[in-house]
Amino acid sequence: MTRDFATAAATLSEALPYMQRYSGAVVVVKFGGNAMGDDAEMAKFASDIVLMKQVGIHPVVVHGGGPMINDLLGKLGIESSFVRGKRVTTKETVEVVEMVLSGLVNKRIVQAINDAGGRAIGISGKDDDMMVCEVDDPELGFVGKPVEMNVQIIRDLYLAGLIPVIAPVATGMADNETFNVNGDTAAGAIAGALRADRLLLLTDVSGVKDGSGEVITQMTPDHVRAMIEDGTIAGGMIPKTETALKAIEDGVRAVVILDGRVPNATLLELFTEHGAGSLIRSTEPRVKPRGLRQGDSGL
């Protein structure tokens, strides 16, 4: 038992340089996947977010909720049609999307963070016209592409000591227009508008993999584009990496695609030398300063 306590103390001591490095930093975390439907996993995620806030980071949580939307649509007997594997969001469907994302899912995450000792508040892209969208693809209906971001409300919240939890539902250019926005897309747009230090995309895979199936720990945008072009990056990883590229272009310092099923995944990424998942940043790392993860110069 004494050895276990000593290990825990040593771990905290080793994390100090990373806590110092990220103090005051804005970190946008996209939460989704299987962990959202598991109360125990939700509680673990919430605890990690509260710890981040406790050590001086400004976490901003953006969430999805696809499985919960599917469940309610089924219970209501609303059938969905698909184009190229993507759901067509009708006016009837987008009302259900807003109920699930801005209501059930958002408040469940808020409650979990509050139960863990944090101070969370739930909003959506509609609040204060934070996220204004236009139609992304006419064939997909009310699926939005962010074209205008007004993120002062997010800054006001995290500077007041609160943890913003944001549902990816947005307003349109016309009156009373509502759009469903892909969770990764919304997180990338918010991170870009905030010029966040980090965007963490939690997924159900361990990161971007090379041709042999090994996770690539560090990448540049050029590397990502080449892998998309040659087909190494394929399927559902394409939109995630494209979100990463757009976020970096908009001013996010680095994006990490990591497995949200791994216990304390966000803490492993931020506070250990090993990190977690695949880190994408615009430049090759320079000399590693003492106490910082390889590939994260802190500059």
C-alpha positions in Angstrom: 0.0 0.0 0.0 2.8 2.4 0.8 4.4 1.7 -2.6 1.1 2.5 -4.3 0.9 5.8 -2.5 4.5 6.6 -3.4 3.7 5.8 -7.0 0.8 8.1 -7.0 2.9 10.9 -5.5 5.6 10.4 -8.0 3.1 10.5 -10.9 1.8 13.9 -9.6 5.3 15.2 -9.3 6.1 14.2 -12.9 3.0 15.9 -14.1 4.0 19.3 -12.7 5.8 20.6 -15.8 2.8 19.7 -18.0 0.4 21.4 -15.6 2.6 24.5 -15.7 2.8 24.4 -19.5 -1.0 24.2 -19.9 -2.0 26.6 -17.1 -4.4 29.1 -18.7 -4.6 27.1 -22.0 -7.9 26.5 -23.8 -8.5 22.9 -24.5 -11.6 21.9 -26.6 -12.6 18.3 -26.0 -15.0 16.5 -28.4 -16.8 13.8 -26.4 -18.7 11.0 -28.1 -18.7 7.4 -28.9 -19.6 4.5 -26.6 -18.5 6.2 -23.4 -21.5 8.5 -23.6 -24.0 5.7 -23.0 -22.2 4.3 -20.0 -22.7 6.0 -16.6 -19.4 4.8 -15.2 -17.4 6.0 -18.2 -19.3 9.3 -18.2 -18.3 9.8 -14.6 -14.7 9.1 -15.3 -14.7 11.5 -18.2 -16.3 14.2 -16.0 -13.7 13.7 -13.3 -10.9 14.2 -15.8 -12.5 17.4 -17.1 -12.9 18.7 -13.5 -9.2 18.0 -12.8 -8.2 19.9 -15.9 -10.1 22.9 -14.7 -8.7 22.5 -11.2 -5.1 22.8 -12.4 -5.8 26.0 -14.5 -6.8 24.7 -17.9 -10.0 26.1 -19.5 -11.7 22.9 -20.8 -14.5 23.4 -23.4 -16.6 20.2 -24.0 -18.4 19.7 -27.3 -20.5 16.5 -27.6 -22.3 14.3 -30.1 -25.2 12.0 -29.5 -25.9 9.9 -32.6 -26.9 6.7 -30.8 -29.4 8.6 -28.6 -30.9 10.3 -31.6 -31.3 7.0 -33.4 -33.0 5.6 -30.3 -35.6 8.4 -29.9 -36.3 8.4 -33.7 -37.1 4.7 -33.4 -39.3 5.2 -30.4 -41.2 8.0 -32.2 -41.6 5.9 -35.4 -39.7 8.4 -37.5 -38.0 6.7 -40.4 -34.7 8.0 -41.7 -33.4 8.0 -45.2 -29.7 8.1 -46.1 -27.6 9.5 -49.0 -24.1 8.1 -49.4 -24.4 6.6 -45.9 -25.3 9.9 -44.3 -28.7 10.6 -42.7 -31.0 13.1 -44.3 -32.1 15.6 -41.7 -35.6 16.7 -42.3 -37.4 19.4 -40.4 -39.1 16.7 -38.3 -35.8 15.0 -37.7 -34.0 18.2 -36.7 -36.5 18.8 -34.0 -35.7 15.4 -32.5 -32.0 16.1 -32.8 -32.3 19.4 -30.9 -34.4 17.7 -28.1 -31.8 15.0 -27.7 -28.6 17.0 -28.0 -29.6 20.2 -26.3 -31.7 18.4 -23.7 -31.0 14.8 -22.7 -27.3 14.5 -23.7 -26.2 17.9 -22.8 -27.7 18.0 -19.4 -26.5 14.4 -18.6 -22.9 15.6 -19.2 -23.5 18.8 -17.2 -24.8 16.8 -14.3 -21.9 14.4 -14.4 -19.4 17.3 -14.3 -21.2 18.9 -11.5 -21.4 15.6 -9.6 -17.6 15.4 -9.9 -17.2 18.7 -8.2 -17.1 21.0 -11.2 -19.2 23.9 -12.3 -20.6 23.1 -15.7 -23.2 24.9 -17.8 -24.9 23.6 -20.9 -25.5 25.6 -24.1 -25.9 25.0 -27.8 -24.6 26.7 -30.9 -27.8 28.7 -30.9 -27.1 30.5 -27.7 -26.0 34.1 -28.4 -25.8 33.1 -32.1 -22.5 31.3 -31.3 -22.6 29.1 -34.4 -24.4 30.2 -37.5 -24.6 27.7 -40.4 -25.6 27.3 -44.0 -26.7 24.1 -45.7 -23.7 21.8 -46.1 -25.3 19.6 -48.8 -28.8 20.2 -50.1 -29.4 16.4 -50.4 -28.9 16.0 -46.6 -31.4 18.6 -45.5 -30.8 20.5 -42.3 -27.2 19.5 -41.8 -25.2 22.6 -41.3 -21.8 24.0 -42.2 -20.5 26.7 -39.8 -20.0 30.0 -41.6 -20.0 32.5 -38.7 -18.7 31.9 -35.1 -19.4 34.2 -32.2 -17.5 32.6 -29.2 -17.4 35.4 -26.7 -20.0 33.6 -24.7 -17.7 30.7 -24.3 -14.8 32.9 -23.1 -17.2 34.6 -20.6 -18.1 31.3 -19.2 -14.7 29.8 -18.7 -13.2 33.0 -17.4 -16.0 33.0 -14.8 -14.8 29.6 -13.6 -17.5 27.6 -15.5 -17.0 24.6 -17.8 -19.0 25.1 -21.1 -20.7 22.0 -22.4 -21.9 22.6 -26.0 -24.5 20.8 -28.0 -23.8 20.9 -31.8 -27.1 22.4 -32.8 -26.9 25.7 -34.7 -29.0 28.5 -36.0 -29.2 29.4 -39.7 -29.1 32.7 -41.7 -33.0 32.7 -41.9 -35.3 33.2 -39.0 -36.3 30.1 -37.0 -33.8 27.9 -38.9 -32.1 25.1 -37.0 -29.2 22.9 -38.2 -27.8 19.7 -36.9 -23.9 19.9 -37.0 -21.5 17.0 -37.0 -19.9 16.9 -33.5 -16.4 16.8 -34.8 -17.1 19.7 -37.2 -18.6 21.8 -34.4 -15.7 21.1 -32.1 -13.2 22.1 -34.8 -15.0 25.3 -35.6 -15.3 26.2 -31.9 -11.6 25.4 -31.3 -10.6 27.4 -34.4 -12.6 30.4 -33.3 -11.1 30.3 -29.8 -7.6 29.7 -31.2 -7.4 26.9 -28.7 -4.1 25.4 -27.6 -5.5 21.9 -28.1 -8.4 20.1 -29.8 -8.8 16.6 -28.5 -11.1 14.4 -30.6 -12.1 11.4 -28.5 -13.0 8.4 -30.7 -13.5 4.7 -30.5 -10.1 4.0 -32.2 -6.6 4.5 -30.9 -5.6 7.1 -33.5 -4.4 7.5 -37.1 -2.8 4.3 -38.3 -0.2 3.7 -40.9 -0.3 1.0 -43.6 0.8 -1.7 -41.2 -1.9 -0.8 -38.6 0.4 1.0 -36.2 -0.7 4.3 -34.6 1.3 7.3 -35.8 2.0 9.5 -32.7 3.0 12.7 -34.5 2.0 14.1 -37.9 2.1 17.3 -39.9 -0.8 18.5 -42.2 1.3 17.5 -45.3 1.7 14.0 -43.9 -2.1 13.8 -43.3 -2.9 15.0 -46.8 -0.5 12.5 -48.4 -2.1 9.6 -46.4 -5.6 10.6 -47.5 -4.5 10.8 -51.1 -2.8 7.4 -51.1 -5.7 5.8 -49.3 -4.0 5.0 -46.0 -6.4 7.2 -44.2 -9.8 6.1 -45.2 -13.4 5.7 -44.1 -14.5 7.5 -40.9 -11.0 8.7 -40.2 -11.1 11.0 -43.3 -13.6 13.6 -41.8 -11.8 13.5 -38.5 -8.4 14.3 -40.0 -10.0 16.9 -42.3 -11.5 18.5 -39.2 -8.1 18.6 -37.7 -6.6 20.2 -40.8 -9.2 22.9 -40.8 -8.8 23.6 -37.1 -5.0 24.0 -37.5 -5.6 26.3 -40.4 -7.9 28.4 -38.3 -5.3 28.8 -35.5 -5.5 25.8 -33.2 -2.0 24.9 -32.1 -2.4 21.1 -32.3 -5.1 18.5 -32.7 -5.0 15.0 -31.1 -7.1 12.1 -32.2 -7.2 9.6 -29.4 -9.2 6.7 -28.0 -11.8 7.9 -25.5 -12.2 4.3 -24.2 -8.8 4.4 -22.6 -9.1 5.3 -18.9 -8.0 8.9 -18.3 -7.2 9.4 -22.0 -7.3 13.2 -21.8 -5.0 13.3 -18.8 -2.5 10.9 -20.4 -2.4 13.2 -23.4 -1.9 16.4 -21.5 0.1 15.4 -18.5 2.5 12.6 -19.5 5.5 12.4 -21.7 4.0 9.4 -23.5 0.8 11.2 -24.6 -2.0 9.4 -26.3 -3.2 8.9 -29.8 -2.1 10.9 -32.9 -0.9 14.5 -32.5 -1.2 16.7 -35.6 0.5 20.1 -35.7 1.6 22.5 -38.4 5.4 22.3 -37.8 7.9 19.6 -37.0 9.0 19.7 -33.4 12.2 21.5 -32.4 14.4 20.5 -29.5 12.4 19.0 -26.7 12.6 21.2 -23.6 13.0 19.5 -20.3 9.8 18.1 -18.9 7.7 18.2 -22.1 6.4 15.4 -24.3 8.5 14.6 -27.3 7.0 16.4 -30.2 5.5 19.1 -28.1 8.0 21.9 -27.8 5.7 24.2 -26.0 6.6 26.9 -28.5 
